[in-house]
Each structure stands twice: as structure tokens, then as C-alpha cells.
């Protein structure tokens, strides 16, 4: 596509100056030269990328490694998916599907379409939500122009209307703006919890080294020393091409607790990440033992190295403490809720603090998470943050603190809260603001739901 655009540009430039190049003046030579130049450029780019890659090969080849052992039926099933249909529909809707009236020019989209659909993850909404859609624009725009001309002529002939198609096109784009576009994500910019954490981040010195979660990396990108928590968790760079080493131990850690859940439902299933996933919690826990919590807001926290803090995410005790609300509730005969207590009034930012204590009755193979239901909403949290259930010992009492955005009813002394353990299935996608977000496809409840009085 790039070679094609360059040749067209050169031809137009020479045409204006009334000059010709024999190679470009013969259309047969052009169609012969284009594939050769494109192929040469492709292999040259692979070698160029590989020369800067720690693994000495283009990392993009990883996306197609699944095809090494794939047969025709498997490839066909990989292409014929709802996600690929979603990608095609999302690309056509802003053009009112008019490119389909001139499908010949959509052949320009054939190569990028194969590039996307044959990758390991395939197509989907991610394509038209990000810059990948630019690969389809030349073919879509050319087909749209000719398709618009064809349909406009038919409408004028039969309905004598000059502007009906234009109105429909404007309406279609307004509709996609509020549905497929980023407009519905603007409300996230004004998220109170995010703004509060941002205030704390702004107090961090510019030259301080920071280890941060997905959400905060774009906000910190102008700083000189930032490290990605998901790579530190794995101890490896992308595709495990090379070890991920921090030049200095960070002075601050900024964490979104949703990341801990995404590690379980996403990283643990990636071929390149899975071998390093099991030791990730040990690596992260070993680092954070020297850090104190500066502030917790919603599902995010800011921690500082060697900071004395009274706030704890969780504690581990060998014996349970006495409490008048001790329970003998068992969650699926695996984990017992031994005690709990809540704050009598909302803490900072209108959140309610609850503390839950658990004891594992046997060694766990899976990592479970906590689902908290209150009023008409619910939230899912990592059960003990950086200490997953698969690491729990039967003789331990784990007490975890949770800050919940519960709106208390003034007529009730305490809000009604239900908790349960869940096994999660899902992954990571792109939200309306083009940030990564955790998507939970299924939350399988483990055992009974417990009401906290």
C-alpha cells in the first residue's frame, strides 16, 4: 500500500511537470513492479525491525506463529468468526455500507484484512477503535466515492432528491459517534476516583522513578523513569523476548487493583506469559513489602518506598482475633469467613471501609476473587490483593481491607452488603477512551452468598 501511494505521488508530480519515466508510463510494468517492490519492502522492514529487537526477529511474527501447525479447516474457523464480522461491520457503518456497491475497489483492503484476521487474536472492535483501521481507509474511501455516486444517481432518478443520501450519511455518522466512537467514554475523564488519584500523582517529583499499572502509564509518559507493572510482574518484556529489568528500585508504585484480576484472567492464558506468571505474585509481594500506602481511592492506590503508613491492604495472622461477629460460614467448603467489620460512617470520598478475615481449609489450586453486592450495584475485587488464594496456607488468617463506593441510605444505620467468591473468565479489551480495560465474560460463583449484617 505504501509503495502504491509513493508511485501514484511520483506519477502526479511528473505529470504536472510534463515529464515521464518509462517504467511508470507503462501500466503493465507498474502492475508487475508493484508486487515486487512491495515484497522487497516487506522483507526489508522485517530485517530492519529484527535488527532493533532483543530477540533478533520481528516480534510481529509471533502473531502468526499459530499457523505453523494449522490446517485448512482450522484457518477457515479462525477467519469465520463473529469478531471478524464485527470488524467489517464497524468499518463499513460510518460509510453507510456504500463501499459494497463498488466491491472491486475493496480489493485494496484484501491485504490488511488478511493481516488482521490471520493474526492469533483475529479481528474485532479493536481494529476500528484504534489506528489499525487506517490500513483499510484507501480502499474504503475509493469504494465509497464510487458507491455514493452510483446510489445518488439512482435516488435522484427515482425520488428526485438531491440531499436524501447526504442526510442519511450524516445521521449514520452521528449514530456511530455516540455508539462506536469515543464520545460515550468522555464521562470517564471526570471519574472522581481517577481525579483524586491524579492529584496525588501530581505531587510526585518529576524525577522520581515510578512503577505503574496500565491505566497510569499514558499519564506518566512524559517522565524520565517509568516502569510497567505488568512487565515487572512477569519479569519479562513483551513476548518474553528479554528480561525486564528496572535500572533502579522505584520510589513510588501506582497500582490499579483491576490489574491483579487481569493478570489472572488474561496473562495467565497467554502462551508467552504463562511460564512466568506463577512467580509474578512473589515478585510483586517481595517488592511491595518495603512500601507504605500514601493514599487509597476506589480501586487504586499510591505507595511510597520506606513510607510509614497505618493503612494496610491485608495482614496475615496465625490465629484469628476475637470479634462479636465471628462466623462459621464456609464458601464452597474451601474458604471460611471467620470475621468481618465495617466502618460506621463513610471514609474519604464517600467510601465505606470493610475488613474481611478468611481462612483456607485446604491448599487452593485456583485464584478466587471477591464479589461484593450492595444496593443495586456490585464490584469485583482481588480477594487479598497481591496474596492470591493459590498461595494461602491452611493455618493462616488473612484479613483484607476494602474501600467500597457505597451510597448509604440515611434511613438505614448500615447498608446491606452481600459477598461471595467467584472464579473469573475474561480478558483485556479497549475502552471508549482507547485505554485497556478488564472485561469479565463470566463470574462463576463458588459456594454460597453471605450477607454481612
N, C-alpha and C positions, 0 to 999 in steps of 0.2 A: 504493500500500500504506500509506503514511504517512497519507494523507487518510482512508482507510478506518478505520485504527486510531483516529484522532482522533475521527471521527464515532461509532464504537462506544463510545468512552470517554465522550463527551458524553451519549449516549443513556442509558448506565448511570447516570451521575451524576444526570441529570434524573429517571430512573425512581425512584431512591431517594428523591428529594425530591418525588416525585409531581407533577412539572411536565412540560410538553410544549412542543415547538416545532413549529409546523405543518409546516415544511419537513422536519423529521426524523421526524415521525409518519407520513407518507405514504411507504410503501415504493417506490411508483412514482417519486416525486420524488427519493428517495435514489439510486436506480439511474440517474436522469438527472443528478443533481448530482455524483455521484462521478466520472464520466469528465471532466466539465467542470472540476471543481476540480483533479483530478489533472493534466490537461493544462495548466491555468493555472500550477500549481505547478512543473511540469516546465520550462516556458519561462521562468518567473521565476528558477528555480535556474540555468539556463543563462546568463541575463543577469547574475546575481549573481556566478557563477564567473568569467565573462568580464571583469567589472569589476576583478577582482584578478589577472587573468592578464596577463603581459607581452605576449602575442600578441593580446590583446583578443578572444579567443574561447575557448570552453570546450575545454581540452585533451583532454577525453574524446571529443570528436567525431572525433579522429584515429583512434580505434579502428574507426570505421565508414566511413572515407573510401574504403576499397576498394570499397564498394557503389556508388560513383558510376559505375563502368564495368562493373558486374557484371550478367549476365543471369540468367534464372531457373535455368538448368542449373547455372551456377557457384554460385549461392546454395544450391541443393539439395546440391551436392557439399560445400560448406562446412559444411552442417549435418549431413549423414550421414557422420560420421567416428567412428573408434574412440575418439578423445579425448572427444567429446561423450557417447558411450555410457559411457565410464569415469566421467565426471562424474555421470551419472544413477545408475549402479550404486553409486558411492560415497556418494551422498546417501541412497539407499534402504536400504543394508545395515544401518546402525545401527537402523533401524525395522523390520528383518526383512522388508522389502518389503511390509509390511501396508498402506501408503497405496494400493497398487494395487487393493485390494479396494473402495475408495471413490474412484474416479478423478475423480468430479465435483468434489471439493474441491481436487484438484490443479490445477484451472484457476487457482487463486490463484498458482501457480508459473509460469504461462504467460509473464507479462511479464518476470520476472527471467531465465527460461530463454532467451527471445528476446534479452534484453540481453546475456547471456553468449555464447550460441552464434553470434550475428551479429557479434560483435567480431572484429577482424582475427586474433587468436590463437585464438579459439574457446574451447570448454570444455576440461575435463581435470581431472586430480587437483588442480591448483592451486586450483580452486573450493572443494572441501571441505577443503583443507588450510589455507585462510585464511578471513578474515571474509566473503568473498563468499557463503558458504553460508548466512549469516544471512538473506539475501533469500528463501530457499526455506523457512525454518522455519515461518512461519504456515500455508502450505498443507500442508506435510508433517505438522505436528503435528495439525491438524484431521483430515486424512485418516487419520492413524494412529489417532486415538481411535476413530473410527467403524469403521475396519477391524479394530482389536483387538476391539471389541465384537461385530462380526459373526462373526469367526473363533472367538472364545472361546465364543460360544453354540453354534456348530457342533461344537466339540471336546467341550463338556460334554454335548451331546445324544448324540453318537456314542461317546465314550470315557469319559464320566462323570469327567473330570479337570478340576479347577479350576486347577491350577498348571502344567500342561504348557507352555502358551503363555508364561507368565511365565519359566519356566526356559529355554526356547528364546531368549527375548528377552535374558535376562541373558547367556547363552552367546554370542549373536551380538555383543553389545556388548563382552564381554571379548575376543573374537576380533578385532574391529576396533580395540580399544585397542592390541593388540600388533602389528597389521599396518598399518592405515591411520592410526592415531593417532600421537602424538609419543613414545610410550614407547620405541620402538626407537632413538630419537635421543638418549636420555639419556647413552649411553656417550660421545657426542661431547663432552659437558661436561667429561669427565675426560681428554680428549686431552692427553698430556704436552707436546707441542709447543705447543699452544694455551695451556696453563698457564704455560709458560716465557715465552712472548711477553707474556702478561698481566702477569707480574712486572715485565718491563721497562717496559711501558706505565704501570704504577703509579708508576714513578719519574719520569715526565714531569710537570713542573709543571702545575697545573690551568689556568693562564692561557696556556699555550703554544699557538700555532697548529699544527694537525696536518692533514696531508693523508693520507687513509686509504683502504684498499681496502674492498670490500663488507662483508667479514666483521667488520671492526672498527668500522664506523660505529655500530651499536647500542650497543657497549660504551663509546663515546666521546660518546654523545648528550647527556650532562649537561654537557659542556664548552662554553665560550662560543665558541671558534673552531675549528671542524672543517670540512674541505672533502672532497668526494667525488672520489676519484681518477678514476673513470670519466667524470665530467663534465669534470674538468680535462683528461683525455686527449683528449676531443673538442673542448674549448674552447667547448662549448655546453651550455645547460640541457636539460632533457627536451624531446623533440620539436623541438630546435633553436629553441625559442621566443625565446631571448635568449642573448647571450654569457655564458659562465660566467667570472666574474672574482673572483679572490681579493683580499680587501681588503689582505692582507699576505702576503709570502712565508712559508710555513710554517717553523717551527723544526724540526719533525720530520715524517718521512714513514714511514708504516707500510704495508707492501705485502705482499700475498699473491700469490705468483708465478702462481697459478692464474688470477688476473685477467688477466694478459697473454695467456694462452691464450684466455680467454673473449672478449677483445676481438676476436681473430681469428675465432673460430667463431660469435660472436653479434653484436657491434656492427657488424662489417664487412658484415653482411647486412641490417641494419635500414634501412628507407628513409630515415628522418630522420637516422640516424647515419652512414651510408656516406659522404656527401660530406666529412665532417670526419675520417673515420677515418685516411686516408692520412698526415696530418700529425701524428697523435697521438703516434707514437713520437718524432718530432723534438721535439715539445713536452715530452714526459716526460724524454727524454735531456738536453735543454737545462737542465731544472730540476735533475736529479739530479747533474750534474757538480760542483755546489757542496756535495754532501752526502757524508758518510762513514758507513760501516756501523757501527752500535753493536753489533748482535747479529744473527746468523742462526740460526734454529731451524727445521728442517724446510723447508717451502716458504714461510716468512715471514721478513721482515727488518725491523728498525727502523733508520732512518737519521736522522742529525742534521746540521743545517746547519753548514758550516765545521768539521766534525769530522775530525780526522786519524786515519785508520784504515788498518791494514795489510791488511784484508780487502777483496777486490775481487770483484765479480760476474763481470766479464770484462775483458780487456785486448785492445787491438788493436796488432799489430806488423806492420811492413812485410816482415820476413824471419823465417822460422821459427828457433827456437832448436834447438840440437843436443840429442839425447836418445837413449839406447841403445834406446828403444822406438819409434823412428820407424817409421811405417807408410806404405805406399803404397796403403792401402785407399781405394777410391772408392765413394761412396754414390750409386748410380744415375748414375754419370758426371757428377755435378753438383757434389758437395762431397766433398773429400778429408779424411780424418782424418790429420793429419800427426804427431801425437804425443799421449801421454797419460801420466799417472802418478797413483797413488793413495797415500793415507796408509798407513803400515804398521800403524797402530793407530787405533782409533776416536777421533774427536774428541768435542767436547762433546755430551752427551745420547746417547751411543752411536752417533752418526752417523759415516759414513765419507766423507771428502772425496776427490773425484776431480777432476782437471783434464784437460779435453779441448781439443785445438787443432785447428781446422778451417781449410781454405782453399777458397773458392769458385772453381771453374774457369771460371765464366762468370756473368754477371748473372742473378739469380734473379727470377722473376715472383711466385712464391708464398712464403709463410712456412711453413717446416717446423719441427717440434718434435722433441725428443729423447725416445725411449723407452728406458728402462733396465730390464733384466730381471735379477733376482738371486734366488737360492733359488727359492721358489715364488710370488714376487710381482713386480710391476712398477710403474713410476711414469713419468709423462709430464711433462716439464719444458720450459719455453721454451728454445730452443736457445742463445741468447745474451742472454736476459732482454730488456732494452729495446732491443736492437740486432737486429732481425729479419733473416732471410736475404734478404728483398727489398731490404734496404739495403746488403748486403755488396758490397765491391769485389773484383775478381779478384786484386789484388796484396796483399791483406790476410791476415794470420794472426790468427784470433780465438780466444783462449784463454778458456774459461769454467770457473768452479768450481761444483761441485755437491755439496750436502750430502745424503747418502743414508742412510735409516734401515735399514742392512743389519746383520742379526744375524750376526756372524762365528762360524763353526764353529771351536771351539778345536783341532780335529784338522787344520784346514787353515791354511796360512800366510796365504793371501789368498782372499777369496771369489770365486766365479766370476761375472763380470759380462758381459752382452751389451748392445750398444747398436745402435740403428737410428734412421733418420729416418722421421718419419710426417707425413702430411697429415691434419689432423683435420676431422671434421664433427660438429656437435652444437649445443648451446645452453646456456641457463641455466634451471634449474628451482628448486623449493623443496625443501629437505631436511626431515628429520623434525623438526628444531627450528625450522622455518619461516624459515630463512636461505636466501639464494640460494646455489646451488651449480652448478658446471660439470658438465655431463653430456656425455660423449663418446659419440656414437652409432656412430661408425666411425673407426678409426685406420688409414689406408691406408699400408702400409709402402712407403717409397721406397728401392729398391735392396736390398742385402744386409744381413744382420745380422752385426755384427762382435763377436768375442769379445775381451775385454781380459784378457790373461794376468796 
